[in-house]
Every structure is written in structure tokens, then in C-alpha cells.
């Protein structure tokens, strides 16, 4: 059978607000471990957010570029504001899923956070969920790697991950790498099942 070009865009959206100060080296190490375990069709883009959302690296499958981008993330002088919902809205246009005879695009958003939305009060979890719905109203694939802490607000994060049941929580920063690898494993497994389904 002729193969249909199949890509897995993955957006990594990393909370870099001041509550993670001191933990950034471990966040970087966990992110790099996810990058190193990516699958052949996977292209990764990396964003960080506090009160603003910043693109650190656009979609690429170049491991060296991705790792260099992660290593360039600042580790101190972080802002206290967490614009979580705004960040999800900001990256929602990064890719569109598609299933056609021409191509298959099966993307995922992976969010790391230890906190709650405390920036723009006009934005709600509904805005974030709405931005991540596709044209048929289905929620695109979202996974959350949450870090347990006094500020963690689980309910909205569970709403975002409703379609994937992809809410994972690390008790401490040492558990983050394992969770990132678990999420990456789910992305890969889903992609493989999609691939097989398309060709039977």
C-alpha cells in the first residue's frame, strides 16, 4: 500500500513561573529525556510561559536543536505570574489535526505546571478548552505533567485532559522525568495504533 505521510506534532508547554525557581535544571533534564525518546514521525515544538508565552523552539525533529533550546531556558529571575489558560490559547494554533488521503497529522499538547492560572482574570478554563477543540468540537490530545505543591489546582487541568485521561502528577520534582516518559509512551502508542488502523 502507498503510505500516507504521517506526522506527530507535539507541543511542550512548560510553566516557568517563579514557584519553580530552583527546580528548572530538573525540569530541563526531564524535558530532554522526553526529546531523546521521541518517535521517528514526531516533531516537537517548545514553549515556556509565565505571564507571557514564548516560543523557544519551533517544530523540528532535530534532536540537537531541541536540546540546545531546552538548555537555553533561563533558570532564575522568573516572574510570579502564571497565565496558564492564556498559554494554552496561545499555542492552540500551533497545529491542526488532519486525517485525509493526503496526510495524517495527529498532534498532542504536553503541559508542565505546578500552579494555577493567576494572570488574566478574564480568561477561564472554558477559553482554554474551547481553543483546543477541533472543528468537530472534539478536544485535541492534551497531557498534563503536574507537580504537586500548595498552588496546584487539579480540577481545570483534569478538564483539559478529559479526552486522554492524561493528567499525571509527580509528588516531587524527582518524579517528573518518569511522568514525561509515561506521557511520551502514550503519545507513541496512540500514534502506532492510529498507523495500524489506517492501513488495515
Sine and cosine of phi, psi and omega as CSV:
sin_phi,cos_phi,sin_psi,cos_psi,sin_omega,cos_omega
0.00,0.00,0.56,-0.83,0.10,-1.00
-0.94,0.35,0.65,-0.76,-0.02,-1.00
-1.00,0.00,0.61,-0.79,0.06,-1.00
-1.00,-0.04,0.76,-0.66,0.03,-1.00
-0.84,0.55,0.77,-0.64,-0.16,-0.99
-0.79,-0.61,0.89,-0.46,0.02,-1.00
-0.82,-0.58,0.52,-0.85,0.01,-1.00
-0.87,-0.50,1.00,0.00,0.10,-1.00
-0.97,0.26,0.73,-0.68,0.02,-1.00
-0.79,-0.61,0.86,-0.51,0.06,-1.00
-0.99,-0.17,0.84,-0.54,0.12,-0.99
-0.99,-0.14,0.84,-0.55,-0.06,-1.00
-0.86,-0.51,0.96,-0.29,-0.20,-0.98
-0.95,-0.32,0.82,-0.57,0.05,-1.00
-0.95,0.32,0.86,-0.50,-0.02,-1.00
-0.85,-0.52,0.53,0.85,0.02,-1.00
-0.98,0.20,0.18,-0.98,-0.25,-0.97
-0.89,0.45,-0.33,0.94,0.00,-1.00
-0.92,0.40,-0.30,0.95,0.03,-1.00
-0.99,-0.12,0.07,1.00,0.03,-1.00
-0.83,0.56,0.71,-0.70,-0.07,-1.00
1.00,-0.05,-0.31,0.95,-0.02,-1.00
-0.96,-0.29,-0.09,1.00,-0.13,-0.99
-0.87,0.50,-0.63,0.77,0.04,-1.00
-0.84,0.54,-0.64,0.77,0.02,-1.00
-0.95,0.32,-0.56,0.83,0.05,-1.00
-0.90,0.44,-0.68,0.74,0.02,-1.00
-0.89,0.46,-0.70,0.72,-0.02,-1.00
-0.89,0.46,-0.66,0.75,0.02,-1.00
-0.91,0.42,-0.65,0.76,0.01,-1.00
-0.90,0.43,-0.68,0.73,0.00,-1.00
-0.90,0.44,-0.60,0.80,0.01,-1.00
-0.91,0.42,-0.58,0.81,0.08,-1.00
-0.91,0.42,-0.72,0.69,0.00,-1.00
-0.85,0.53,-0.68,0.74,-0.07,-1.00
-0.94,0.33,-0.29,0.96,0.00,-1.00
-0.96,-0.26,0.29,0.96,-0.05,-1.00
-0.94,0.35,0.35,-0.94,-0.03,-1.00
-1.00,-0.10,0.24,-0.97,-0.21,-0.98
-0.88,0.47,-0.55,0.83,-0.06,-1.00
-1.00,0.00,0.06,1.00,-0.16,-0.99
-1.00,0.01,0.75,-0.66,0.12,-0.99
-0.88,-0.48,0.72,-0.70,-0.14,-0.99
-0.90,-0.43,0.68,-0.74,0.17,-0.98
-0.87,-0.50,0.55,-0.83,-0.08,-1.00
-0.83,-0.56,0.82,-0.57,0.10,-1.00
-0.84,-0.54,0.50,-0.87,0.18,-0.98
-0.85,-0.52,0.40,-0.91,0.03,-1.00
-0.59,-0.81,0.53,-0.85,0.28,-0.96
-0.70,-0.72,-0.96,-0.27,0.12,-0.99
-0.99,0.16,-0.37,0.93,0.05,-1.00
-0.86,-0.51,0.29,-0.96,0.07,-1.00
-0.95,-0.32,0.75,-0.66,-0.02,-1.00
-0.79,-0.62,0.72,-0.69,0.09,-1.00
-0.99,0.17,0.86,-0.52,0.04,-1.00
-1.00,-0.07,-0.60,0.80,0.01,-1.00
-0.44,-0.90,0.83,-0.55,0.05,-1.00
-0.96,0.27,0.15,-0.99,-0.09,-1.00
-0.78,0.62,0.80,-0.60,0.11,-0.99
-0.41,-0.91,0.38,-0.93,0.15,-0.99
-0.95,-0.31,0.23,0.97,-0.01,-1.00
-1.00,0.09,0.95,-0.30,-0.11,-0.99
-0.88,0.48,-0.63,0.77,-0.04,-1.00
-0.90,0.44,-0.71,0.70,0.02,-1.00
-0.87,0.49,-0.67,0.74,-0.02,-1.00
-0.90,0.43,-0.71,0.71,-0.03,-1.00
-0.92,0.39,-0.65,0.76,0.04,-1.00
-0.88,0.47,-0.63,0.78,0.01,-1.00
-0.90,0.45,-0.70,0.72,0.02,-1.00
-0.88,0.47,-0.69,0.72,-0.04,-1.00
-0.91,0.42,-0.40,0.92,-0.02,-1.00
-0.98,0.19,-0.15,0.99,-0.05,-1.00
-0.91,0.41,0.75,-0.66,-0.01,-1.00
-0.91,0.41,0.48,-0.88,-0.08,-1.00
-0.93,-0.36,-0.15,0.99,0.00,-1.00
-0.60,-0.80,-0.04,-1.00,-0.09,-1.00
0.82,0.57,0.71,0.71,-0.06,-1.00
-1.00,0.04,0.51,-0.86,0.01,-1.00
-0.98,0.18,0.49,-0.87,-0.03,-1.00
-0.99,0.12,-0.25,0.97,-0.12,-0.99
-0.99,0.12,0.66,-0.75,-0.01,-1.00
-0.86,-0.52,0.98,-0.21,0.00,-1.00
-1.00,-0.09,0.92,0.40,-0.13,-0.99
-0.89,0.47,-0.77,0.64,-0.06,-1.00
-0.93,0.38,-0.63,0.77,0.03,-1.00
-0.88,0.47,-0.61,0.79,0.00,-1.00
-0.91,0.42,-0.65,0.76,0.04,-1.00
-0.89,0.45,-0.69,0.73,0.05,-1.00
-0.88,0.47,-0.68,0.74,-0.04,-1.00
-0.87,0.49,-0.61,0.79,-0.06,-1.00
-1.00,-0.04,-0.05,1.00,-0.11,-0.99
-0.91,0.42,-0.38,0.93,0.01,-1.00
-1.00,0.02,0.01,1.00,-0.13,-0.99
-0.89,0.45,-0.53,0.85,0.05,-1.00
-0.47,-0.88,0.33,-0.94,0.14,-0.99
-0.83,-0.56,0.73,-0.68,0.09,-1.00
-0.95,0.32,0.53,-0.85,0.00,-1.00
-0.47,-0.88,0.68,-0.74,0.16,-0.99
-0.76,-0.65,0.94,-0.33,0.02,-1.00
-0.53,-0.85,0.03,-1.00,0.04,-1.00
-0.95,0.32,-0.33,0.94,-0.03,-1.00
-0.99,0.11,-0.68,0.74,-0.07,-1.00
-0.34,-0.94,0.38,-0.92,0.12,-0.99
-0.84,-0.54,0.82,-0.58,0.07,-1.00
-0.84,-0.54,0.85,-0.52,-0.11,-0.99
-0.75,-0.67,1.00,0.02,-0.18,-0.98
-0.99,-0.12,0.21,-0.98,0.04,-1.00
-0.58,-0.82,0.51,-0.86,0.16,-0.99
-0.93,-0.36,0.78,-0.63,0.04,-1.00
-0.89,-0.46,0.89,-0.46,-0.05,-1.00
-0.95,-0.31,0.74,-0.67,0.21,-0.98
-0.95,-0.33,0.77,-0.64,0.10,-1.00
-0.44,-0.90,0.40,-0.92,0.11,-0.99
-0.84,-0.54,0.19,0.98,-0.19,-0.98
-0.68,-0.73,-0.50,-0.87,-0.02,-1.00
-0.64,-0.77,0.27,-0.96,0.00,-1.00
-0.94,0.34,0.88,-0.48,0.02,-1.00
-0.71,-0.71,0.34,0.94,-0.07,-1.00
-0.99,-0.11,-1.00,-0.02,-0.11,-0.99
-1.00,0.06,0.94,-0.34,-0.06,-1.00
-0.93,0.38,-0.28,0.96,0.01,-1.00
-0.96,0.28,-0.35,0.94,-0.02,-1.00
-1.00,0.02,0.64,-0.77,0.02,-1.00
-0.82,-0.58,0.15,-0.99,0.08,-1.00
-0.87,0.50,-0.53,0.85,0.03,-1.00
-0.88,0.47,-0.60,0.80,0.04,-1.00
-0.89,0.46,-0.68,0.74,-0.02,-1.00
-0.92,0.39,-0.71,0.71,0.02,-1.00
-0.89,0.46,-0.71,0.70,-0.01,-1.00
-0.86,0.51,-0.65,0.76,-0.01,-1.00
-0.91,0.41,-0.48,0.88,-0.06,-1.00
-1.00,-0.07,0.12,0.99,0.07,-1.00
-1.00,0.07,0.58,-0.82,0.06,-1.00
-1.00,0.08,-0.07,-1.00,-0.11,-0.99
-0.89,0.46,-0.40,0.91,0.02,-1.00
-1.00,0.00,0.02,1.00,0.02,-1.00
1.00,0.02,0.02,1.00,0.05,-1.00
-0.99,0.17,0.59,-0.81,0.05,-1.00
-0.97,0.25,0.79,-0.62,0.09,-1.00
-0.93,0.36,0.22,-0.98,-0.13,-0.99
-0.95,0.31,0.85,-0.53,0.03,-1.00
-0.77,-0.63,0.71,-0.70,0.09,-1.00
-0.83,-0.55,0.57,-0.82,0.06,-1.00
-0.83,-0.56,0.80,-0.60,0.18,-0.98
-0.98,-0.22,0.98,-0.19,-0.07,-1.00
-0.99,-0.15,0.57,-0.82,0.07,-1.00
-0.95,-0.30,0.86,-0.51,-0.02,-1.00
-0.87,0.49,0.71,-0.70,0.01,-1.00
-0.09,-1.00,0.09,-1.00,-0.08,-1.00
-0.89,0.45,-0.40,0.91,-0.09,-1.00
-0.99,-0.15,-0.05,1.00,-0.13,-0.99
-0.94,0.35,0.84,-0.54,0.02,-1.00
-0.95,-0.31,0.98,-0.19,-0.19,-0.98
-0.97,0.26,-0.58,0.81,-0.17,-0.99
-0.84,0.54,-0.77,0.64,0.00,-1.00
-0.91,0.41,-0.53,0.85,0.02,-1.00
-0.93,0.36,-0.57,0.82,0.05,-1.00
-0.94,0.34,-0.51,0.86,0.09,-1.00
-0.91,0.42,-0.67,0.75,0.00,-1.00
-0.90,0.44,-0.55,0.83,-0.09,-1.00
-0.98,-0.17,0.30,0.95,-0.07,-1.00
-0.83,0.56,-0.68,0.73,-0.10,-1.00
-0.95,0.32,-0.50,0.87,-0.06,-1.00
-0.98,-0.20,-0.20,0.98,-0.24,-0.97
0.77,0.64,0.62,0.79,-0.17,-0.98
-0.99,-0.16,0.55,0.83,0.07,-1.00
-1.00,-0.04,0.90,-0.44,0.00,-1.00
-0.86,-0.52,0.64,-0.77,-0.04,-1.00
-0.79,-0.61,0.79,-0.62,0.08,-1.00
-1.00,-0.08,0.70,-0.71,0.03,-1.00
-0.93,0.36,-0.53,0.85,0.03,-1.00
-0.51,-0.86,0.14,-0.99,-0.10,-0.99
-0.88,0.47,-0.45,0.89,0.02,-1.00
-0.90,0.44,-0.39,0.92,-0.01,-1.00
-1.00,0.01,-0.03,1.00,-0.11,-0.99
-0.93,0.37,-0.65,0.76,-0.04,-1.00
-0.86,0.51,-0.70,0.72,0.00,-1.00
-0.87,0.50,-0.65,0.76,0.00,-1.00
-0.93,0.38,-0.68,0.73,0.05,-1.00
-0.85,0.52,-0.66,0.75,-0.01,-1.00
-0.94,0.34,-0.55,0.84,0.06,-1.00
-0.91,0.42,-0.70,0.71,0.03,-1.00
-0.89,0.46,-0.71,0.71,0.03,-1.00
-0.86,0.50,-0.63,0.78,0.05,-1.00
-0.88,0.47,-0.64,0.77,0.03,-1.00
-0.92,0.40,-0.67,0.74,0.02,-1.00
-0.87,0.49,-0.72,0.70,-0.02,-1.00
-0.91,0.43,-0.70,0.71,-0.03,-1.00
-0.90,0.44,-0.67,0.74,0.02,-1.00
-0.90,0.44,-0.66,0.75,0.00,-1.00
-0.89,0.45,-0.67,0.74,-0.01,-1.00
-0.91,0.42,-0.62,0.79,-0.01,-1.00
-0.94,0.33,-0.58,0.81,0.04,-1.00
-0.88,0.47,-0.72,0.70,-0.04,-1.00
-0.86,0.51,-0.73,0.68,-0.02,-1.00
-0.91,0.41,-0.68,0.74,-0.02,-1.00
-0.86,0.51,-0.62,0.79,-0.07,-1.00
-0.94,0.34,-0.46,0.89,-0.12,-0.99
-0.98,-0.19,-0.08,1.00,-0.01,-1.00
-0.98,0.22,0.00,0.00,0.00,0.00
